C-alpha cells in the first residue's frame, strides 16, 4: 500500500506520500502536523489584506525610525543620574548619636511617628559602611555611608551595590549608595526561564525566545527613542506594536493561513482598543503625568504628549494577551474542523465561542488581577486613609489604571468573537472549495496480494 492511495482511515486528510511512501507495510498516513494548507484563492485574499498592511508598517518604521535617544544634560534626579558599580568592604556598628550631623539628640513630639523615629535613630545603633568604587575614573576610591536602624535597606560586607555619582557636589559627598546590584540573581532567573522554555517548548520554545528578543529590540530601538524624538506616541505605538505582532506571531507559529487569521483578529482588536482608549482618556481628562517618573519625563521633554504616552502604554500592554487569545481561538477552530470536516461555519463558530467564553473569563480575571497587584501599594495607601470607593476611583492615579484595565479587557473580549468568526469563515469556505472529491477506495489489489481477501469455500 506504499503507492499513495487513500484508504478508509484517511477520512478528512490528504495523502502526501509518493511511491514507496508506506512504512512497514502500513497502507495509511496520519496527519499529526499542521493543518492542511488552504487553497490558493484564500491565500490570495489573505495576502491582499496583509501585504499592504505589512508594507505600511515597514514604511512607518522607516519614516519614524529615530537615530537614538536625544542627548540631554543630566538632572541628577531618579534614574537620570551617573552611576558606578561598587562593593561594600566593611560595616561597623556605631552609636547613632555620635554620627548625628548636629551632635545633639533630636527633639520633638514623641507621640507622632516622626518624633518617635527621630528618638529611636538618636538612641539606637547605626551602621557605618565603607564602600569601594569598582568602575569608572574613580575606580578604587572609597566613601562611607551611614545606615540608620529603621532604613529598609541595610548594607552587608561584601555586598555589590550601585553608587550614584554627582560631580558638582563636594568631594566627600560625590558618591552615595543608590541601590543594590541585582544583576546576578536577575540574570540567573532569566537563564532558568529560558532553559524551561527550551526544554518544554523545544523548537517552538527557541522561536518564542527569538521573538521575545526581537520584541524588546523594537521597544528599545524604535518605540522609546521615537517617542523621545517627539513623534506622536500613539502612531509610534501602533506601528511598533504591529511590527512586534507580525514578527512574533509568524516566527512562533509559522507562515500559514491559520497564523494570518490570528494576525487579522489581533489587528481588529488593537484598533478597537486604540479607539476606545483615545476616547475615554480624553473624556476622563487623564494627563498621564501622575508620578515622579512621568513628571521627570515631562520636565526633560516637554514636547512629549503624556496622554498619548498613556494610550501607547495601553496598546502595547494589551498586545501580549491579545496574541494569546487570537492564536488560541484560531487553533481551536482549525482543530474542530479537522475533527469534523462536515461542520459548517455556523457550527464552528458556536463551538469556538463556547471555548472562547472560558478563555474570556480567565484572561479578563488575569488582566484585572495583574493591574491590581501592580497598584497594590497605592490601594493600600488609600485603605489606610479610609477613603471611600468613589473617592479612590476618582483620583487620577486609580482612574488611569481603571481605564487601562477596562479598555484592554473590552478589546480582549471583542477579540474572541471576531477571531472565531474569521477563522470559521476561512476554514469552512476553504475546505468546501479545496477539498478533492472522495476517492474511490479499491481494496482488491491489496487483498489479492495479501491473500486475506479470499473467500473460504463453503
N, C-alpha and C positions, 0 to 999 in steps of 0.2 A: 504493500500500500504506500510505497515511497514515491509515487508518481504525482502527488499533489492533489489527488481527488478529494472532494469534500465528503465527509462521512456524516452519519446521523448525529454524532456527538459534537459537530461543529456548528450547531444552530446559532445564528446571530453573529458569526465570526467569519472573516475572510481567511483563506488559506494562502500563506505566502511561501510555502515550501516549493522548491523546484524539484527536478528529478533527483532522486537519491536523498530527498529531504527526510524520509522516515528514519527513525532511530530504533533499532532493536525490534523491528517488525511491527511497531505500533503504527496504525493507519490513521491517526488523527492528531491534530495540533491543538494546543491550549493557548488561550490569549491571556497571559498574565502581565503583559506590558501595558503601555499607554493605550488610550482609546484609539479606535481605527481612525485614520486621518479623514478629515471632512472632504467634501467634493471640491473640485476646482472652482465651481461657481461661488460657493460660500467663501472660499479663501479670497476670491477677488472682492467680494462685498466687504469682508472684514478689513482687507488691505486698503480698500478705498477710503475707509474711515480712519484707520490707524496710521497709515503712511503720511497723510497731510498733517495729522496731529503730531507725529514724531518729528516731522520736518519743522513744524512751528516751534517745538521745544528746542530743537537744535539751533534754530535761528535766534531764539530768545537767549540761549546760553551764550552764543557768540556775541550778540549785541550788548548784553548786560554783563559779560564776563569782566570782573574787576582786575586791576593789576596788583591786588593785595590790599590789606587794610591801610587807610591813610595814616601817615605819621602824626603824632601829637606830643606835646610836652607833658610829661608825667605829672600827675597831681599829687602822688604820694598817698592817695586815699584808696582803701579797699584793695581790690586786685590790681589797681593801677600804681603799683609800687615796684621798685627794683628789689629783687630777692636773690639770695645766695643760699647754697646748701651749707649746713653746719652740724656740729656734733657736740652734745653735752659731755664735757670731760670731767667735771667734778660737781658735786652737790653737797653743800654744808648746811647744817641746821644753825640758825641764828635767831636771836630774840627780835621780834618784830619792832619792839620799842627802840632797839639800837640802830635799826636801819630806817626808822621813820625820818622823812626828809626834814621835819621841823625839830626833831628831837624831843617833842612833847607828846604826852598822851592825848589823843583826840577827845574832845568833849562834845556832848550833845544829848539829846533826849533818848535815853536807852529804851524807851517804850516803843520807839519806831524801829523799823527794820534797818534803816541806815545807821542809827545810833548804836544799835546792838552789834552790827557788823564792824563798825569802827572800833568799839571796845574790844571785840574778840581779836581783831587784827593787831591792836596795840599790845594786848596781853598774851597773845599766842606765840607759836614758834613758826617762823618763816623759813624759807629755803633760799640760799644764795647759790645760784648756778653759774658755773663758768662754761662758756660756750666758745668753741673754736670754729672759725670760718674755714670752710673746706674748698670753696670755689671763688673765682673772681680775682681781681687785682690785689685784694687784701687777704689772700689765702694764708692761713696760719695765724692770723690775728685773733686775739681773744677778747671777749667782753663779758660782763656779768649781768645777770638778770635776777631780780628779787621776786620770788613767787609767794604770794600771800596764802595763808592757810585755807581761805574759803574760795580760792580760784578753782574753776572746774578742771583746768589743765595743769597737772603737776609734772615737773620735769624729773627725769631719772638719768643717772650716769650711763653714758654710752648710747643714749637715745639720739636718733637722727631728727633734726628739726630744720625748718625753713626760717632764715633770718631776713628780716626786712632791712633795707639799706636806704638811708636818707642822707645824701651827700651834703646838703645845706645845713644840717644840724651840727652842733659842737662835736668834736671828735669822739668824746666819751659816750655820746648819745646817738651816734650814727647808726648803730646796729641794735636790733631788738628781735626777740623771738616772735614770729608771726603765726606759725602753725607747726604741726608735727609733720614730718616727712612720711607719707603713707604710700610711697611708690612701690615698695616691695610687696606688701600684702595685697595691694590692688592688682599688681602685675601677676602675682600668683593666682589670685581669684580669676582673673581674665584667662590665664592659661588653663585652669581647671575647667572653666566654662567651654573654651574652645575644644579641649580634649573630649569633654562629654558630648558636645555636638557632633564631632567627627566620629566617635565610637558608635554612637546610636544612629546618627543620620548617614554615616558613610559618605558616599559621593555627594548626596544631597546636602549633607551637613557641611562639607567643604565648600560647596557652591553658596550655601547660605552665609558662611563666614566671608566669602569673597564679596557677596552682595552687601553685607554689613559694612565691610571696609570701604566699598565704593560709596555707600550712603554717607558715611562720615566724611569721605573726601568731598562730596558735593556740598555737604553742610559747611565744612571748614574753609574750602577754597572758592566756593561760589556764593552761597546764601549769605553767610555772615559778612564777608568783605563787601559784597554788592550793596547790602543794606547800609554798611558804614560809609560807602562811597556816595550815598544819597539817593540810590534807586528806590523806587516805590516798593515798600516791604511786601505788599500783597502780591504784586506782579512777580517779584523775586521768589516768593514762597510758592506761588502756583507753578512757575517754570521749574524751580528746583525740586518740588515735590513730584511733578510729572516725570522729571528725569529719573529721580530715585525709583518711582513706581515702575517705569518701563524697564530699567536696568535690573532691579531686584526681582521682579516677577519673572522676566524671561530667563534670567540666569538661574534662578531657583527651580523653575517649573518647565523650562524648555520653550522653544519657539513653536507654539501649536495654537490651534483654534480655541482649545479649552483655556489656555492662558490669556488669549486675546479677549475672550468674553469676560474674564475676570478683570482685565485692564479696563474694558469699557464700563463695567459696573462700578469700578473704583473711580473712574473719571466722572461719571454722572454724580456719584455721591459726594465727591470732593467739590464739584460745582455747587451742589445744594448747600454744603457746609459753608462755602465761601459767601454765598448769597445771604443765608440766614445770619452768619456771623457778622457780616458787614452791617446789616440792618439793625440787629439787636445791640451791637456795640455802640452804634450811633444813637439809638433810642435810649439806651441806659446811660448815655453820657460817660462812657468809660474812657479814661485818658490813657491807661496803660502805664502811668507813672505813679506806682504805688509803694515802692520801697527804695532803699538806699541805692541798690544796684541800677534800677531803671532811672533813678534821679541822677546818678553819676553819668549814665549813658546820655541822658538828655543834656546834661551840663557840658559834656565834651563835644557832642554832636547835636546842636540844637535843630539842625535841619531834618533829623530823623522824625518821621511820623510815628509817635509812640502808640497811638491807637491802631495804626496799620501794622505795627510790630506785634501787637497783641493778637490781631486777626491772623497774621502769618504763623504765630505760635499755635493757634487753634488748628489751622490746616495741617501743619507739619505733625502736630501731636496726634491728630486723628488718622493719619495715613497708615501707621503701622497696624492698628487694629482693623482698619478697613481692608487692607491686604488679606488679613487672616480670614475675615468674613467672606469676601468675594471669592477667594480661591476655594474655600471650603464648600460654599454653595454651588459653585460651578462643578467641582469634582463630584458632589453628591448627585447632581442632575445627570452627569455623564454616566456615573455608575448605575443609577436607577435605570437608565435607558439600556445599558449593557445587560442588566439583569432581566429586563423585559422590553425587548425591541418593539413590540407591538403597541406600547403605551404612547398615546398621543401627547401633544404639548400641554393640553389641559391637565391630564393625569400627572405628567411630570411636574408641572407647576404646583399642583396641590400636594404632591408627595414631598417636593423640595421645600415648600413653605412649612410643612409640618416639622421638617428637620430644622429649618431656619428659626422657628419660634423658640425652640430650646436654645439655639445659638444666641438669639437676641437677649433672652433672659440672662444668660451667663455673662455675655460681653458687656451689656449695659451695667450690670452689677459690678463687674470688674472695673469698668471705667470710673464709676462714681466712687468706689472704694479707693481706687488709686489716687484720685484727686483729694479725697478726704484725708487719706494718710499723709499726703504731701503737705496739707494745710492743717495737720493736727495741732501743732503748737499754737497756731493762730486761733483755732477753735477753742483750745484750752484756755487761752487768754481771755476770750470773750466769756467763757463759762465762769472763770474766776471773777470777772467783773459783774457777773449776774445780769448780763444784758438779755433782753428779750429776743425771741427768734426774729421778729421783724426788724429790730434794730441791727442785729448781726447781719442779716441778709441784705440790708440796705447799704451797709458800708461798702466802699469800693473794693476793698481787698477781697471780701467774700463774694460780692456780686460778680467780680471778674471770674472767680472760679465757678460760680453757678452758671454764668453764661457760657463759659468754656465747656463745662460738662454737658449741659443740656444741648447746645448746638452740635457738639460732637456725637452725642447719643442719638439725636434725630437723624444725623447723617448715617450712622451705623444701622439704625432701624430701617431707614429707607433703602439701604444697600441690599438688604435681603430680598425683598420682592423684585427690585429692579434687576439684580443679577440673576436671580432664579428665573425670571421671565425671559431674559435674554438667552440664557443657557438652554431653556426648554424650547424656545422657538428655533434656535440654531440647530440643536442636536436632532430634533424631530423633523424639521424641514430637510436637513441634510440627508438623514438616513432614508427618508422617503424618496429622495432623488438618486442617492448614490448607491443604495444597496442593490446588488445584482439580483436577477431573477433566481428563484430557488433552483439549485442544480438537481438534475436527475441522478439519483443515487443508484448505482449499479453494483450489486453485491456479487453478481455471478462470477466474474473472473477471479476475484479473491477467494470465493468459496470453492471454486473449482480447483484452485491451486492448493488450498489447504486440505481439501478432502473432507472438510467438516460439513459441507452443504449437501452431501449425497444423501438421498433418501434411503432409508432401510427397506429392504424387501419385506413385505408382509409375511 
